[in-house]
Amino acid sequence: MVRQMCGVKLSDKVACEELRDRLELEDVVTVLQCNILRWYGHVLNKDDSEWVKKCMDFVVEGVRPRGRPKRTWKELVEGDMKSLKLRKEDVLVHGKWRRLIRGTEEDSDDSGG
């Protein structure tokens, strides 16, 4: 789709990164990471009695299948937070969390508004 929007054929041998730069598009991985962390912020700001927040710490009982266990959503979020050097405490300040997950950390306004 991006190649079609730029009018470039695959045989022109233009890199995907260059095409995304032309259209000022973010990488899909970055967009998904931002969305996951944004949802994580919503969940952490909920009351402890909310079912969504309780699901984060829910452990399924029973025997696990053989092989390497699948990554849980919580493990995915923790990995994303580690790669972006975010802390769980930053979630409480809404405006700061929003800037941090978007990669535009400007500590000029930490009011959370």
N, CA, C and O of each residue as an XYZ file, in Angstrom:
452
protein
N       0.824     -1.189      0.000
C       0.000      0.000      0.000
C       0.876      1.264      0.000
O       0.595      2.228     -0.711
N       1.929      1.236      0.804
C       2.816      2.393      0.890
C       3.505      2.618     -0.454
O       3.641      3.755     -0.905
N       3.936      1.542     -1.084
C       4.579      1.673     -2.401
C       3.619      2.263     -3.421
O       4.010      3.098     -4.237
N       2.374      1.834     -3.376
C       1.385      2.348     -4.314
C       1.132      3.834     -4.069
O       0.988      4.605     -5.018
N       1.079      4.234     -2.809
C       0.853      5.635     -2.473
C       2.008      6.515     -2.950
O       1.798      7.668     -3.325
N       3.237      5.968     -2.935
C       4.415      6.724     -3.377
C       4.644      6.601     -4.877
O       5.461      7.327     -5.444
N       3.926      5.684     -5.520
C       4.122      5.480     -6.948
C       5.436      4.790     -7.259
O       6.068      5.063     -8.280
N       5.841      3.896     -6.374
C       7.108      3.188     -6.517
C       6.819      1.706     -6.704
O       5.978      1.133     -6.012
N       7.526      1.094     -7.648
C       7.381     -0.338     -7.869
C       8.432     -1.078     -7.050
O       9.434     -0.494     -6.637
N       8.198     -2.355     -6.821
C       9.147     -3.176     -6.085
C      10.463     -3.277     -6.843
O      11.531     -3.385     -6.240
N      10.377     -3.242     -8.164
C      11.596     -3.340     -8.980
C      12.454     -2.071     -8.913
O      13.605     -2.083     -9.349
N      11.903     -0.972     -8.368
C      12.675      0.264     -8.213
C      13.689      0.175     -7.067
O      14.567      1.027     -6.930
N      13.551     -0.857     -6.259
C      14.475     -1.130     -5.150
C      14.632      0.050     -4.200
O      15.746      0.482     -3.901
N      13.502      0.560     -3.733
C      13.494      1.634     -2.738
C      13.132      1.000     -1.395
O      12.167      0.240     -1.312
N      13.890      1.302     -0.352
C      13.681      0.702      0.968
C      12.364      1.157      1.584
O      11.912      2.281      1.362
N      11.761      0.266      2.359
C      10.497      0.565      3.036
C      10.645      1.754      3.979
O       9.744      2.588      4.080
N      11.785      1.832      4.671
C      12.012      2.933      5.613
C      11.986      4.276      4.895
O      11.447      5.253      5.414
N      12.567      4.321      3.704
C      12.579      5.568      2.933
C      11.164      5.968      2.519
O      10.813      7.148      2.544
N      10.359      4.984      2.141
C       8.979      5.271      1.747
C       8.157      5.761      2.932
O       7.351      6.682      2.799
N       8.366      5.132      4.111
C       7.650      5.587      5.312
C       8.069      7.000      5.682
O       7.248      7.793      6.142
N       9.338      7.317      5.483
C       9.822      8.672      5.763
C       9.177      9.680      4.819
O       8.827     10.785      5.235
N       9.020      9.310      3.563
C       8.374     10.203      2.600
C       6.954     10.543      3.015
O       6.514     11.686      2.891
N       6.241      9.536      3.509
C       4.842      9.731      3.909
C       4.690     10.129      5.375
O       3.578     10.355      5.853
N       5.820     10.213      6.086
C       5.838     10.547      7.515
C       4.989      9.568      8.324
O       4.211      9.965      9.190
N       5.160      8.268      8.018
C       4.452      7.208      8.729
C       5.376      6.577      9.757
O       6.588      6.499      9.558
N       4.784      6.126     10.863
C       5.560      5.423     11.874
C       5.582      3.941     11.534
O       4.731      3.445     10.797
N       6.564      3.247     12.081
C       6.680      1.810     11.915
C       5.502      1.129     12.617
O       5.044      1.607     13.654
N       5.016      0.034     12.069
C       3.870     -0.681     12.631
C       4.178     -1.154     14.051
O       3.317     -1.084     14.928
N       5.380     -1.625     14.278
C       5.769     -2.107     15.603
C       5.682     -0.974     16.627
O       5.216     -1.187     17.746
N       6.119      0.207     16.259
C       6.076      1.364     17.159
C       4.643      1.758     17.482
O       4.330      2.072     18.631
N       3.775      1.744     16.484
C       2.370      2.100     16.691
C       1.703      1.097     17.625
O       0.982      1.489     18.542
N       1.940     -0.196     17.399
C       1.352     -1.219     18.261
C       1.873     -1.112     19.688
O       1.109     -1.249     20.644
N       3.163     -0.868     19.833
C       3.769     -0.720     21.154
C       3.131      0.457     21.905
O       2.830      0.350     23.094
N       2.931      1.556     21.217
C       2.309      2.737     21.820
C       0.874      2.434     22.256
O       0.454      2.832     23.342
N       0.130      1.733     21.406
C      -1.262      1.401     21.733
C      -1.357      0.457     22.917
O      -2.228      0.618     23.772
N      -0.466     -0.532     22.975
C      -0.466     -1.479     24.092
C      -0.159     -0.747     25.403
O      -0.820     -0.976     26.415
N       0.843      0.130     25.377
C       1.206      0.862     26.594
C       0.126      1.858     27.000
O      -0.073      2.113     28.187
N      -0.570      2.420     26.014
C      -1.668      3.334     26.325
C      -2.786      2.582     27.055
O      -3.338      3.082     28.035
N      -3.115      1.380     26.571
C      -4.151      0.561     27.212
C      -3.689      0.144     28.609
O      -4.487      0.130     29.546
N      -2.414     -0.194     28.751
C      -1.855     -0.558     30.052
C      -2.038      0.588     31.046
O      -2.364      0.356     32.210
N      -1.831      1.810     30.595
C      -2.046      2.978     31.453
C      -3.493      3.092     31.897
O      -3.765      3.413     33.054
N      -4.425      2.832     30.985
C      -5.849      2.872     31.342
C      -6.158      1.831     32.415
O      -6.853      2.120     33.389
N      -5.638      0.622     32.231
C      -5.924     -0.466     33.163
C      -5.332     -0.183     34.537
O      -5.995     -0.407     35.550
N      -4.101      0.304     34.588
C      -3.481      0.576     35.893
C      -4.170      1.705     36.644
O      -4.131      1.738     37.874
N      -4.792      2.619     35.936
C      -5.478      3.729     36.604
C      -6.877      3.361     37.080
O      -7.541      4.184     37.711
N      -7.336      2.159     36.798
C      -8.648      1.721     37.270
C      -8.575      1.296     38.730
O      -7.493      1.064     39.270
N      -9.753      1.196     39.363
C      -9.824      0.719     40.741
C      -9.394     -0.739     40.804
O      -9.507     -1.473     39.822
N      -8.897     -1.151     41.970
C      -8.464     -2.535     42.143
C      -9.629     -3.512     42.057
O      -9.419     -4.698     41.803
N     -10.852     -3.036     42.262
C     -12.024     -3.912     42.218
C     -12.521     -4.167     40.792
O     -13.352     -5.051     40.585
N     -12.033     -3.417     39.818
C     -12.456     -3.594     38.421
C     -11.975     -4.932     37.884
O     -10.848     -5.342     38.160
N     -12.814     -5.612     37.123
C     -12.475     -6.937     36.599
C     -11.299     -6.889     35.623
O     -10.526     -7.843     35.535
N     -11.162     -5.778     34.890
C     -10.069     -5.675     33.935
C      -8.728     -5.699     34.665
O      -7.784     -6.359     34.230
N      -8.658     -4.982     35.763
C      -7.409     -4.927     36.524
C      -7.135     -6.263     37.214
O      -5.980     -6.670     37.343
N      -8.183     -6.940     37.655
C      -8.007     -8.240     38.289
C      -7.472     -9.266     37.292
O      -6.736    -10.175     37.674
N      -7.834     -9.128     36.030
C      -7.378    -10.077     35.000
C      -5.875    -10.006     34.781
O      -5.278    -10.985     34.333
N      -5.253     -8.883     35.082
C      -3.806     -8.749     34.877
C      -3.024     -9.708     35.759
O      -1.967    -10.195     35.358
N      -3.525     -9.985     36.950
C      -2.815    -10.843     37.890
C      -3.428    -12.232     37.998
O      -3.041    -13.012     38.868
N      -4.371    -12.548     37.133
C      -5.047    -13.837     37.172
C      -4.105    -14.942     36.706
O      -3.443    -14.812     35.677
N      -4.051    -16.022     37.465
C      -3.207    -17.168     37.118
C      -4.121    -18.350     36.833
O      -4.944    -18.723     37.668
N      -3.973    -18.930     35.662
C      -4.786    -20.079     35.282
C      -4.181    -21.324     35.898
O      -2.981    -21.570     35.771
N      -5.018    -22.115     36.571
C      -4.538    -23.340     37.195
C      -4.590    -24.474     36.186
O      -5.360    -24.443     35.226
N      -3.775    -25.451     36.419
C      -3.777    -26.614     35.550
C      -2.404    -26.873     34.984
O      -1.450    -26.139     35.241
N      -2.326    -27.936     34.205
C      -1.059    -28.353     33.620
C      -0.834    -27.598     32.324
O      -1.726    -27.510     31.480
N       0.357    -27.057     32.174
C       0.709    -26.342     30.950
C       1.163    -27.344     29.895
O       1.708    -28.396     30.229
N       0.940    -27.022     28.636
C       1.408    -27.932     27.579
C       2.933    -27.936     27.496
O       3.603    -27.048     28.023
N       3.464    -28.954     26.822
C       4.911    -29.064     26.654
C       5.449    -27.914     25.820
O       4.724    -27.281     25.053
N       6.734    -27.664     25.991
C       7.382    -26.647     25.187
C       7.483    -25.311     25.888
O       7.100    -25.147     27.046
N       8.010    -24.374     25.144
C       8.194    -23.030     25.684
C       6.835    -22.365     25.879
O       6.013    -22.372     24.963
N       6.585    -21.793     27.052
C       5.303    -21.135     27.280
C       5.146    -19.886     26.425
O       6.124    -19.197     26.134
N       3.919    -19.599     26.025
C       3.646    -18.403     25.241
C       3.806    -17.183     26.133
O       3.553    -17.242     27.336
N       4.229    -16.081     25.534
C       4.372    -14.841     26.308
C       2.997    -14.311     26.663
O       2.091    -14.290     25.830
N       2.851    -13.885     27.903
C       1.593    -13.296     28.328
C       1.569    -11.814     27.952
O       2.598    -11.229     27.615
N       0.387    -11.224     28.015
C       0.238     -9.806     27.701
C       1.069     -8.970     28.665
O       1.679     -7.974     28.277
N       1.083     -9.389     29.924
C       1.832     -8.647     30.939
C       3.332     -8.703     30.650
O       4.028     -7.703     30.829
N       3.839     -9.853     30.207
C       5.255     -9.968     29.854
C       5.590     -9.087     28.652
O       6.664     -8.489     28.590
N       4.673     -9.013     27.713
C       4.854     -8.164     26.541
C       4.955     -6.694     26.951
O       5.824     -5.963     26.477
N       4.055     -6.275     27.837
C       4.053     -4.885     28.316
C       5.329     -4.584     29.088
O       5.933     -3.527     28.904
N       5.739     -5.501     29.948
C       6.960     -5.280     30.725
C       8.177     -5.158     29.813
O       9.068     -4.349     30.071
N       8.219     -5.955     28.755
C       9.318     -5.856     27.794
C       9.314     -4.528     27.063
O      10.367     -3.925     26.852
N       8.116     -4.065     26.671
C       8.007     -2.769     25.999
C       8.430     -1.634     26.927
O       9.117     -0.701     26.513
N       8.010     -1.729     28.188
C       8.379     -0.694     29.149
C       9.894     -0.677     29.369
O      10.502      0.386     29.495
N      10.485     -1.857     29.414
C      11.933     -1.944     29.622
C      12.682     -1.362     28.426
O      13.682     -0.664     28.598
N      12.202     -1.647     27.215
C      12.894     -1.146     26.025
C      12.781      0.376     25.908
O      13.677      1.023     25.364
N      11.683      0.951     26.414
C      11.507      2.402     26.379
C      11.958      3.073     27.671
O      11.843      4.291     27.815
N      12.472      2.279     28.610
C      12.958      2.773     29.908
C      11.857      3.523     30.669
O      12.064      4.635     31.154
N      10.683      2.885     30.759
C       9.550      3.455     31.484
C       9.408      2.781     32.837
O       9.825      1.638     33.022
N       8.814      3.503     33.783
C       8.571      2.960     35.108
C       7.074      2.898     35.358
O       6.302      3.675     34.796
N       6.679      1.966     36.208
C       5.259      1.793     36.533
C       4.709      3.044     37.236
O       3.523      3.351     37.118
N       5.564      3.756     37.959
C       5.123      4.946     38.686
C       4.729      6.084     37.737
O       3.931      6.948     38.099
N       5.289      6.081     36.527
C       4.990      7.141     35.562
C       3.553      7.093     35.063
O       3.043      8.087     34.546
N       2.897      5.946     35.214
C       1.517      5.797     34.736
C       0.582      6.716     35.504
O      -0.409      7.197     34.953
N       0.884      6.961     36.756
C      -0.008      7.759     37.593
C      -0.113      9.206     37.136
O      -1.118      9.864     37.403
N       0.898      9.708     36.457
C       0.867     11.079     35.933
C       0.501     10.980     34.457
O       1.354     10.720     33.608
N      -0.779     11.192     34.167
C      -1.329     10.897     32.848
C      -0.623     11.629     31.714
O      -0.273     11.009     30.709
N      -0.408     12.917     31.851
C       0.228     13.684     30.788
C       1.651     13.226     30.523
O       2.082     13.146     29.372
N       2.379     12.925     31.589
C       3.756     12.463     31.449
C       3.788     11.095     30.771
O       4.607     10.865     29.882
N       2.904     10.188     31.182
C       2.838      8.847     30.594
C       2.560      8.934     29.096
O       3.156      8.212     28.296
N       1.667      9.809     28.741
C       1.315      9.973     27.335
C       2.515     10.430     26.507
O       2.750      9.923     25.410
N       3.261     11.380     27.034
C       4.454     11.861     26.333
C       5.530     10.783     26.264
O       6.206     10.639     25.246
N       5.687     10.033     27.340
C       6.723      9.011     27.381
C       6.458      7.893     26.379
O       7.382      7.445     25.701
N       5.219      7.439     26.274
C       4.951      6.331     25.351
C       4.976      6.788     23.907
O       5.186      5.979     23.003
N       4.764      8.069     23.679
C       4.856      8.585     22.312
C       6.284      8.955     21.942
O       6.577      9.271     20.788
N       7.175      8.912     22.941
C       8.579      9.201     22.668
C       8.908     10.670     22.628
O       9.969     11.055     22.137
N       8.008     11.509     23.143
C       8.258     12.951     23.163
C       8.298     13.417     24.601
O       7.414     14.143     25.055
N       9.336     12.994     25.322
C       9.427     13.359     26.732
C       9.881     14.793     26.873
O      11.042     15.134     26.647
N       8.918     15.625     27.257
C       9.213     17.014     27.586
C       8.669     17.222     28.979
O       7.454     17.249     29.173
N       9.538     17.369     29.939
C       9.105     17.490     31.329
C       8.643     18.894     31.674
O       8.757     19.317     32.824
N       8.119     19.627     30.687
C       7.664     20.977     30.955
C       6.318     21.007     31.658
O       6.015     21.965     32.369
N       5.493     19.955     31.468
C       4.165     19.930     32.088
C       3.898     18.557     32.633
O       3.575     17.640     31.879
N       4.028     18.395     33.947
C       3.729     17.114     34.590
C       2.432     17.189     35.375
O       2.235     16.420     36.316
N       1.542     18.106     35.004
C       0.303     18.280     35.751
C      -0.680     17.159     35.483
O      -1.586     16.945     36.288
N      -0.536     16.429     34.378
C      -1.417     15.320     34.089
C      -2.675     15.750     33.429
O      -3.610     14.952     33.362
N      -2.776     16.965     32.930
C      -3.998     17.501     32.356
C      -4.153     17.192     30.967
O      -5.145     17.585     30.354
